[in-house]
Structures are given as structure tokens and as C-alpha cells.
Amino acid sequence: MHERPPEGLVATFVVRRASAVDAEHLGAMRAASHAERYDNDPRREAEFRAACQEFFARELTRPDPFLRSWLAFEAGDSGRALGSATLSLVPTLPRMRDAGPLLDARVRSVYVVPEARRRGVARSLMLVLMDDVRALGINRLTLGASSMGRPLYELLGFVPKSDEMVFEGPGSGLTSF
């Protein structure tokens, strides 16, 4: 287990690497995040949570998964997760100025339950995730930032990139054609 509280705060929680047995926690965190940001239809949230749990259980069982996840819990209580973060590893093309591994890393699904916010949980999750990225020798880490998360990511050294665009195709539920 690993913890790094922000300056001036004493951590009352622990952060640890998640495994397939944590799929229920990871699915619940992802579903709660999406419900807050996009849709709070309880029926759809339950279906999404089940799909996420199945996904994490399957992917974290693979011998060499393309993702890694972490969970934060109150110290001494692993019954309910306070937050989660997932790192997605993707093979990539060589770059002119990058002799590192041919992997890109993207932060996915950083979420902290409302009652645990402003306690350093997201920061601790991100610091552990970033330590893992460094240990892998990856020097390109990206993420999509919500307005709530942007100040934290900027404090951690992330900078906006102006040349990225996203296509939300048919069926995404975010745009219509």
C-alpha cells in the first residue's frame, strides 16, 4: 500500500493497486462518475455499473493487462472505496524525441465519492499512478480533465494541449448527427 497526503494534510486513507477482486469497487466508482457527469437514470446506472464490473474483472485477470487501477479506502476499512483511478496503456508509434518504450499512457476514471472530496484522495491516487508511469519508463501521460479536476492536474504539472480533437460518433449519446 502506498499513500502520499498533500502538504499539511494527514492521510486517513490508504491507496493500493486494484486487482480483479476489486471489480465491484471499480465498476461502482466508474458508474458514479458517469452518473454525476452525464445521466442519473438509476436503471441505466445499474446496467453501466454491471458492465464496468464485468470489464474490470475480465481485464484485470489477464496476465499482461492494458490497464492498471488503484483504489483508496479509509485506513482500516476496505469495505467501501473512497476513490479510484485507472491507467490505460496503449502501444504507440515511435516519436522523434522519445527513446522510451513504445507506449502511451492515459489516465482514466479518476473519481472520489462526494463525502471524501477535498481530503487529498484524488491527489494521492494520481501521485501513485504517476509513480507507476515513471517506473514503466513512459514519458507521455494524457488525460481528459473535468472542470473539478483541472486545478489538481495543473498542480501536478499537466498542461492543456491545443491540437487534440475528439469525434463522438453515432451512438455515443453525447452528440447527434
ChimeraX attribute file (.defattr): number of C-alpha atoms within 10 A of each C-alpha:
attribute: neighborCount
match mode: 1-to-1
recipient: residues
	/A:1	9
	/A:2	13
	/A:3	18
	/A:4	19
	/A:5	19
	/A:6	14
	/A:7	7
	/A:8	6
	/A:9	10
	/A:10	11
	/A:11	16
	/A:12	14
	/A:13	23
	/A:14	22
	/A:15	23
	/A:16	16
	/A:17	18
	/A:18	20
	/A:19	17
	/A:20	18
	/A:21	13
	/A:22	18
	/A:23	23
	/A:24	17
	/A:25	22
	/A:26	30
	/A:27	23
	/A:28	21
	/A:29	26
	/A:30	24
	/A:31	26
	/A:32	20
	/A:33	19
	/A:34	17
	/A:35	16
	/A:36	9
	/A:37	10
	/A:38	10
	/A:39	13
	/A:40	14
	/A:41	9
	/A:42	10
	/A:43	9
	/A:44	13
	/A:45	19
	/A:46	15
	/A:47	12
	/A:48	19
	/A:49	23
	/A:50	16
	/A:51	14
	/A:52	21
	/A:53	24
	/A:54	15
	/A:55	16
	/A:56	23
	/A:57	19
	/A:58	13
	/A:59	18
	/A:60	20
	/A:61	13
	/A:62	11
	/A:63	7
	/A:64	9
	/A:65	12
	/A:66	14
	/A:67	18
	/A:68	21
	/A:69	25
	/A:70	22
	/A:71	28
	/A:72	26
	/A:73	20
	/A:74	17
	/A:75	11
	/A:76	9
	/A:77	10
	/A:78	13
	/A:79	9
	/A:80	11
	/A:81	22
	/A:82	24
	/A:83	28
	/A:84	30
	/A:85	26
	/A:86	23
	/A:87	24
	/A:88	18
	/A:89	19
	/A:90	12
	/A:91	11
	/A:92	11
	/A:93	9
	/A:94	12
	/A:95	9
	/A:96	6
	/A:97	6
	/A:98	11
	/A:99	11
	/A:100	13
	/A:101	14
	/A:102	15
	/A:103	19
	/A:104	17
	/A:105	21
	/A:106	17
	/A:107	21
	/A:108	19
	/A:109	20
	/A:110	24
	/A:111	24
	/A:112	25
	/A:113	14
	/A:114	9
	/A:115	8
	/A:116	16
	/A:117	13
	/A:118	10
	/A:119	17
	/A:120	21
	/A:121	29
	/A:122	24
	/A:123	21
	/A:124	23
	/A:125	29
	/A:126	23
	/A:127	18
	/A:128	20
	/A:129	20
	/A:130	18
	/A:131	11
	/A:132	14
	/A:133	19
	/A:134	13
	/A:135	9
	/A:136	12
	/A:137	14
	/A:138	19
	/A:139	15
	/A:140	13
	/A:141	17
	/A:142	17
	/A:143	15
	/A:144	14
	/A:145	17
	/A:146	10
	/A:147	8
	/A:148	8
	/A:149	14
	/A:150	15
	/A:151	12
	/A:152	16
	/A:153	19
	/A:154	12
	/A:155	10
	/A:156	13
	/A:157	7
	/A:158	15
	/A:159	11
	/A:160	13
	/A:161	8
	/A:162	6
	/A:163	5
	/A:164	6
	/A:165	7
	/A:166	5
	/A:167	7
	/A:168	12
	/A:169	11
	/A:170	10
	/A:171	9
	/A:172	9
	/A:173	9
	/A:174	9
	/A:175	10
	/A:176	9
	/A:177	6
